[in-house]
Structure formats: structure tokens, C-alpha cells
Amino acid sequence: MSKKRCNGEGNITKRKDGRWECSIMIGFQKDGRRRRKSFYGKTRKDALDQMHDFKQKLADGLISVDEKPAVQPKILFSEWADTWFEGHKENISRTTQQSYRYTLVTLKERLGDKPINTIKAMDIEEVLRAFRKEGKSDSYVAKARGMLFQIMNKAEANELIRRNPVACAEKMRANKPMEAKEAFTADEVKRLMQELPHDKFGDSIRLMLGTGIRMQELLALEPRLIEEDGSVIHIRQAVKTVAGRVEIGEPKSRDSVRDVPIPQGLRGMVIGLRSTEDKYIFQSPSREQPFDPKHYRDKFKEYVAAIPEVRVLTPHSCRHTFVSQMQALGVDLATIQSMVGHADLDMTKHYLHVQTPIKQKAVEVFDQAFCLPEAHSSQIPVRP
């Protein structure tokens, strides 16, 4: 019977004894002639399956062309994970490094003693399911999967594995729908703007409500980062808590570096915040360091709790409030995202064109809605 090409990988034919033979070239002999290997089966499919299994094991480095077990360096997941982290940590902040280290420990507990070239998609799924059963949050499971993908992707790029098993693993569905972010209502915003004390903490809450800046950005503010007329705050840094110590670091993302316009009715207040001789506007009383975020949260709750008919939320709720109220007042989402420094690059690319005059017009809308006439800079005493 005439021979037929086997998907471009060799020749296949039916022998006189009724068996099928698939033949492929596996190199050259010493005299230069081609060296071939044959696979036999009762059916055409049997022969092809044997050939494909051989080629797969050969590609994975499990056997040699003589079908002998291949001698291969045994690199364990724990070893490669540490190697990956050492090369990757310079690309992430110190707080993220700390978080990654913790997750890496749990991953190594599950996969540490496995050679990386033996880890399959089902092993990845088993690890993620175990985390879910242990009560780990959806965000933790997603982060663990993301780290596994990066670790194995780097192994694939260095030809230590044939393919990334995480790419083939099933994704874990979230246990519950994402909860809506808490935000103050319009009535609560008006009460807070009107009734909070005019001191450093009360004014700082007004500032977060009126600009959407993060608490970590607020606590990293230095007088030099605020324009003398109180019209703009330049976000260039943020506080981080690393191993229990408060430090100054970069903002959350590259899009968080921005210039924030201040509503006219809050500028006198901002000038007052700026007029300090300390290095930081919010400074630790014991040393020249920024204020501890934990202590600020306590103060925030204390001040908000003192205002009747206002729920006690969190400092970050001021950011959600700013976004929701600006949307309700008719400001387009692109402008809002530009002002708050949204980290989502897919979203950011749609609002990079937003210019300063457009932002200024947007804060005027907030000014008219929530800043009382008597609260404008011309009538707020500027603290020395």
C-alpha cells in the first residue's frame, strides 16, 4: 500500500500483517544516513498516538531519542519561585513586596517540593481550590493565581518548562458579587462640610471630600506641594506602612502622580493647612515623620461620629463619595478619573487628554453644590 504523509511529521502505511506503521526521522547516523523510528498499532490512530506521545515526552525533556529517561537538572518550584522573586521585587513597592512574600510562603507550602517541569494545570487548580476551602478571599485567590502565572511564565521564557500550566488552569469564580463601595450621601456631605470643626483634622476631611485624594496622599503632603494661593495640590508621594513603620514612598500608581485643583471655597482652608513649620502637614508628634495612618483613621471616626445624622464610614469613603457626587452633578467620568488618578490603564487611556481648565470647571461644580458662600477663601481666616 502506498505511503501517506502523517501531518507533515513522518510517513504512515498499513503493513501486510494488518498493522499500521508510522515512521518519523529522529536524526542522522554516523554515515550521514537518516535515522528513523517507527511506531506500530492495530489501527492508524494507535500508531499516530504512540508517535505523538513520543514527540511530547521528547519535547518535555522526559526522554532521549532512544527513549531512555533524560538527565535533567531538578529545579524545584520553591527554588525557582525564590529566583523569580529576587528578579521581580525591584519592579514593585516595598509594601507590595511584603504582601508577595506572604503569598509566596503559602504557594511554596503547596508546590515547593515539586519540580517545576512536572507541575500541571490540575495542580494549579488544586492549590487555588484549597485556598478557597480555607476561607481565603477572592482577591487573595486572584493574587495567588497572578503570582503563579508570573513565576511559571518566567520559567517558560527560560525554557525550563514547555508551556505555562497556569494559562491552561480553570479560573476560580468569585464566591460572591463585588460589594458596592460605601460613600456618603449628598446630605451627609453637606453636613460634614458645614459642621466639621475648622481645625487640621476637620479641614482634612473636607479636603478629601472635595478632591477625592487618598488618605495616604493626604498624610504625605508637604507645604511645598501646595500652591501658595491654595489653588492646586501636587500629588507626588504617599505614605506606606512597611513592617509596621510609616514611610514616604511613591503614589499608588504612575497615574496617581497628578495636580489636583482645589474648589474656590476650600482654598483658604488649604492655605491654612499649608502654613505649618513642620516638614509634613500631618506629622508625628514624636519625630519628623508623617502621621500614622492608623491614628488618622481613629481621628477620622471620632470627628465624623460627632456630626449628627452622618454615618461613620472610612477615610477612603471620601474618595468614593467624591466620584459618586461628581457623577451625580453631571461631570463626565473621564474628567473624574483624571482628577482622582485612577490606576486602571484601560480606563486611563480614555481621559489622558483632559486639560487643567476642564478640571477646574469640574471642581467649580462641587464648590457650588457643597461649599457655602461664607466658607469661601475671602471669609475664612488663614491660620498663621
SULMO-V240418 format. One record per residue. N is the residue number from 0. RES is the residue in one letter. OMEGA is omega in whole degrees, 0 to 359 (999 if undefined). Layout:
BEGIN
N,RES,OMEGA
N,RES,OMEGA
END
This chain:
BEGIN
0,M,181
1,S,181
2,K,178
3,K,178
4,R,182
5,C,181
6,N,179
7,G,185
8,E,181
9,G,180
10,N,178
11,I,182
12,T,176
13,K,183
14,R,179
15,K,180
16,D,177
17,G,179
18,R,176
19,W,180
20,E,175
21,C,186
22,S,178
23,I,177
24,M,181
25,I,179
26,G,182
27,F,176
28,Q,182
29,K,181
30,D,177
31,G,179
32,R,180
33,R,177
34,R,186
35,R,176
36,K,183
37,S,179
38,F,187
39,Y,178
40,G,179
41,K,178
42,T,178
43,R,181
44,K,179
45,D,181
46,A,180
47,L,180
48,D,178
49,Q,180
50,M,181
51,H,178
52,D,178
53,F,182
54,K,179
55,Q,179
56,K,178
57,L,180
58,A,180
59,D,179
60,G,183
61,L,180
62,I,172
63,S,181
64,V,177
65,D,179
66,E,173
67,K,178
68,P,181
69,A,175
70,V,187
71,Q,178
72,P,182
73,K,180
74,I,181
75,L,179
76,F,182
77,S,180
78,E,183
79,W,179
80,A,178
81,D,178
82,T,179
83,W,184
84,F,180
85,E,179
86,G,186
87,H,192
88,K,179
89,E,181
90,N,183
91,I,181
92,S,182
93,R,178
94,T,177
95,T,176
96,Q,181
97,Q,179
98,S,180
99,Y,181
100,R,180
101,Y,180
102,T,180
103,L,178
104,V,182
105,T,178
106,L,180
107,K,175
108,E,183
109,R,189
110,L,191
111,G,185
112,D,179
113,K,171
114,P,187
115,I,182
116,N,177
117,T,182
118,I,182
119,K,179
120,A,181
121,M,177
122,D,178
123,I,180
124,E,180
125,E,179
126,V,182
127,L,177
128,R,178
129,A,177
130,F,181
131,R,180
132,K,179
133,E,178
134,G,178
135,K,182
136,S,178
137,D,181
138,S,178
139,Y,180
140,V,179
141,A,179
142,K,179
143,A,178
144,R,180
145,G,178
146,M,177
147,L,179
148,F,181
149,Q,180
150,I,183
151,M,178
152,N,178
153,K,176
154,A,178
155,E,180
156,A,179
157,N,175
158,E,175
159,L,175
160,I,182
161,R,178
162,R,181
163,N,183
164,P,181
165,V,180
166,A,181
167,C,183
168,A,178
169,E,176
170,K,179
171,M,177
172,R,178
173,A,180
174,N,183
175,K,179
176,P,180
177,M,181
178,E,177
179,A,180
180,K,180
181,E,179
182,A,175
183,F,176
184,T,179
185,A,179
186,D,179
187,E,178
188,V,180
189,K,179
190,R,180
191,L,180
192,M,184
193,Q,194
194,E,176
195,L,177
196,P,177
197,H,172
198,D,187
199,K,184
200,F,178
201,G,180
202,D,180
203,S,177
204,I,175
205,R,182
206,L,179
207,M,178
208,L,186
209,G,181
210,T,183
211,G,179
212,I,179
213,R,176
214,M,181
215,Q,177
216,E,178
217,L,184
218,L,178
219,A,183
220,L,171
221,E,179
222,P,182
223,R,182
224,L,179
225,I,178
226,E,184
227,E,181
228,D,177
229,G,186
230,S,185
231,V,170
232,I,180
233,H,180
234,I,182
235,R,182
236,Q,180
237,A,178
238,V,176
239,K,174
240,T,183
241,V,181
242,A,177
243,G,181
244,R,180
245,V,181
246,E,174
247,I,179
248,G,179
249,E,175
250,P,187
251,K,180
252,S,181
253,R,179
254,D,179
255,S,175
256,V,188
257,R,176
258,D,187
259,V,176
260,P,183
261,I,176
262,P,183
263,Q,184
264,G,180
265,L,187
266,R,177
267,G,178
268,M,180
269,V,176
270,I,177
271,G,177
272,L,182
273,R,188
274,S,176
275,T,178
276,E,178
277,D,178
278,K,180
279,Y,179
280,I,173
281,F,187
282,Q,177
283,S,181
284,P,185
285,S,182
286,R,182
287,E,179
288,Q,179
289,P,182
290,F,180
291,D,179
292,P,179
293,K,180
294,H,179
295,Y,179
296,R,178
297,D,179
298,K,179
299,F,180
300,K,180
301,E,183
302,Y,182
303,V,181
304,A,182
305,A,182
306,I,182
307,P,174
308,E,175
309,V,179
310,R,176
311,V,178
312,L,181
313,T,176
314,P,181
315,H,177
316,S,177
317,C,179
318,R,177
319,H,179
320,T,181
321,F,182
322,V,184
323,S,181
324,Q,178
325,M,175
326,Q,180
327,A,180
328,L,173
329,G,178
330,V,184
331,D,186
332,L,181
333,A,179
334,T,180
335,I,182
336,Q,177
337,S,183
338,M,183
339,V,178
340,G,181
341,H,185
342,A,182
343,D,185
344,L,178
345,D,177
346,M,185
347,T,184
348,K,181
349,H,184
350,Y,178
351,L,182
352,H,186
353,V,184
354,Q,183
355,T,180
356,P,179
357,I,178
358,K,181
359,Q,178
360,K,180
361,A,181
362,V,176
363,E,177
364,V,177
365,F,181
366,D,182
367,Q,184
368,A,191
369,F,183
370,C,181
371,L,179
372,P,182
373,E,181
374,A,183
375,H,189
376,S,182
377,S,183
378,Q,177
379,I,177
380,P,179
381,V,182
382,R,179
383,P,999
END
